[in-house]
Each structure stands twice: as structure tokens, then as C-alpha cells.
Amino acid sequence: MTLTRLSRQKPPSLFITVRFLTRHLSTSKLRDHYSFQPPPSLSLDPQKSKSNPNSHKKQKPRYRPPSSLDQIKPIYSDLPFDFRFSYTESSPTVRPIGLREPKYSPFGPGRLDREWTGVCAPAVDPKVKSLEGTEDPNLEAKRKLLRGRIQGAPLTEAERKFLVEKCQRNRNKRQINLGRDGLTHNMLNDIHNHWKFAEAVRIKCLGVPTVDMKNVCKQLEDKTFGKIIQRHGGTLILYRGRNYNRKKRPVIPLMLWKPQEPVYPRLIKTTIDGLSIEETKEMRKRGLAVPALTKLAKNGYYGSLVPMVRDAFVVSELVRIDCTGFERSDYKKIGCKLRDLVPCILVTFEKEQIVLWRGQGYKPPEDGHFFTDREFFDDPGCDMERSDE
């Protein structure tokens, strides 16, 4: 009977069980015996939450992604030369006859305090708008003075050999490649980044700029304020200087895109100066039939091309250079360099060939100086001679 009565009783309600648990917890010995207090983060008392010492710290601002609508402060750079896309493949003395695009600065809108003229960002007058402006002659003196401060005393022979040995391929894999565009503006930043880890950097030169290695070496030393301590073919080792301070490196704004090349006068004229139309056509046919002096390899080293052409002009009045497989802009640049360095007259670029004519009354130049295939700079006295030149 008792079992049936107990089974017939209703189970306790949910309210009664909750009330029983609250009473049991309120009379728990945890608060009395251990003086337990909840942490401030769990307490609901606003006064206790204000007593947190960490609340007096300034809260970090919320992350805000950058926007192109924000006003960007223009970068100021006190480098004493005009900013160009390529310093070896463009000359301030050659003036273009037009532009292919409006004067959009490749540094980005409002990112540089110098104005882009379509060819360069001049350091003299930021408001210049004409393409006929020449470089300030005081800039070259400033570059020499700044370079002299950074270089300090010349290296001894032992120090030079030690730096050259550290930059060899079997000991150091770091290298900067100088290609068809030559010494570009952004490459200056790469050189200074390499100088953070080593006093000297190895530069590998290939392609069109190697036709005039003298100009490549000159522009490297002039724009980076460094010094070339060894040259073997197209491989250069550029030393940063004794007084170089990486924390005070110059401000070099980066070009965000490659600007369009301006329009220059035509390299090949309809008629060669001093010849008639029939004589010009006959010379072009003869030039394409002449045996090729050499066949250039794509992205090779062309440092010996100018002496080869000069020697060939002693025997023959026409010289043909085979450039099969080259980009048209590449062998046009090679022909333009040969025209100025040999010097000679360009005849044609047809069928991926460069045909050169020595001209009337040709005399080989006697004062032409070209680097040898290998140059070590082991004599410290040669630094003074090269600086005087």
C-alpha cells in the first residue's frame, strides 16, 4: 500500500527544485570558509568594474583600412639628381619630340613633391613643365661631395680582396640582375636593401646595357654613391663606403608603374646624308648580303661589340650584325648605342639585322677608352685617377 501511494504522488515541481538549490548554495560554506569573491569581470556591480586598473589605459583605435580618398602627404627626397625610369637607357641630352600619354607621374598622384615632365622628375624646379629643361650644373658637385663623405678613405688592397671574396658566387647567393631596362629607379632601393646585410653587393649585367659598360659603371657609382671594386665581364661588385649609415639612407620613392617612352626622332632616315635615294637602296641591299660579323645571343654580354665593329670598319665599309630572335626595341637600342660609340651611320633594321655604314672619310678613333674584360682595382691609387676622370 505504501509503495502504491508513493508512486501515485506527483513529482516535485521545477520551482521547488530551483528554490532548494538556491537555498543550498546560499548556505554553502564556500563563501564563509574561503571568503570567496567573484572576479570583477563577473560581478554586476558597476562600481567594482570601474575600480579595474586596466580601464584607465587608452583603448587602441579601431582598425581602419587605407583608402585612396585619404590625403597622402607627398614624399620629399633630397637626392641631387633627376628621377628617371632608367638612368642608363635614357640621356638628358636627347630631347623627345612628343609624348605618348599625358604627364601622369609614375610615382602615383600626390605621392612625390616633384612634378613629372613626361620624361623625368627634375630636382631643380618642381614646377617645370617643359621638356627642354637642362640639369642644374650644381647637382653634379653635390653628388661628388655627398659621395666623398660616404666613401671616406680608400680601401686597402687587403680589404678590397676580402670584400671581393665574400661576394663570390660560391660564398654568397645574393645578387641583383641588371637587364634590358638597365639601371632603373627602383633598383636603387634594391641596392640599399642589400647593403643592410653586407658591405658590398654583386650585380649581374646582361642584355642591351652591356654594349656600353662604361656608362653602366658610371651611373651606378653616380646614383648610389658607392664604388665598384671589381668587374669581370658583366659582373660588378659595388661597395657601399666606409661611412655608410643604413639608418640615414636616402629617401628613394618607388615608381608604381613603368611610364610610356616618349616619341624620339627616327633612327633610319629615308635617304642617308650625302647619298641619293637609289644609292641608299643599293647600299641597303648590299648590307643585307654582307656576311654577318657576329650573331648576338639573346640576353648575352655585348661588351666587346664596339671594338669588333671598329676593327671590321678598317677592312669593310658595311657591317651586318645578326639579331635573330631579339625584340625589335632591343636591337634598335643596340644600333643607337653603336651609332654613338663607334661612331657610324645606321642603314637598316630589316629582317632582324643591324646594318652599319662607316661613312665617307672614316678614321678610327684613337682616344676611345673601353674597359678590359677583367678589372680588379687592386691598386688604391687608381681610385684617384678614376675620380679625376
ZITA-V500999 format. One record per backbone hydrogen bond with DSSP energy under -0.5 kcal/mol. NH is the residue of the N-H (numbers start at 0). CO is the residue of the C=O. Records with the same first field share a line. If there is no record, write none. Layout:
NH=CO + CO
//
This chain:
4=0
5=1
6=2
7=3
8=4
16=12
17=13
18=14
19=15
20=16
21=17
22=18
23=19
24=20
25=21
26=22
27=24
30=27
31=27
32=28
33=28 + 29
34=30
35=29
41=38
42=38
45=43
48=44
49=45
50=46
51=48
54=51
55=52
56=53
69=66
71=69
74=110
80=78
82=120
83=81
86=182
93=90
94=92
96=262
97=262
103=101
104=102
107=104
110=107
112=74
116=119
120=82
121=114 + 119
125=123
127=124
132=129
138=135
139=135
140=136
141=137
142=138
143=139
144=140
145=141
146=142
147=143
148=144
149=145
150=146
151=147
159=155
160=156
161=157
162=158
163=159
164=160
165=161
166=162
167=164
170=167
171=167
175=201
177=175 + 203
178=176
181=178
183=181
184=84
187=183 + 184
188=184
189=185
190=186
191=187
192=188
193=189
194=190
195=192
196=193
197=193
200=237
202=235
203=175
204=202 + 233
205=177
206=299
209=206
210=207
211=208
212=209
215=211
216=212
217=213
218=214
219=215
220=216
221=217
222=218
223=219
224=220
225=219
226=238
228=226 + 236
229=236
230=374
231=234
232=372
234=231
235=202 + 233
236=229
237=200
238=226 + 236
239=198
241=150
242=149
243=240
245=243
247=244
248=245
251=249
252=250
255=105
256=105
258=256
262=97
263=261
268=266
274=271
279=275
280=276
281=277
282=278
283=279
284=280
285=281
286=282
287=283
288=284
289=285 + 286
292=319
293=319
295=293 + 321
299=296
301=299
304=301
307=303
308=304
309=305
310=306
311=307
312=308
313=309 + 310
314=310 + 311
315=311
318=355
319=290
320=353
321=293
322=320 + 351
325=322
329=326
330=326
331=327
332=328
333=329
334=330
335=331
336=332
337=333
338=334
339=335
340=336
341=337
342=338
343=338
344=356
346=354
347=354
351=348
352=349
353=320
354=347 + 352
355=318 + 353
356=344
357=316
361=358
369=367
374=230
379=377
381=378
382=379
383=379 + 380
384=380
385=381
386=382
387=383
388=384
//
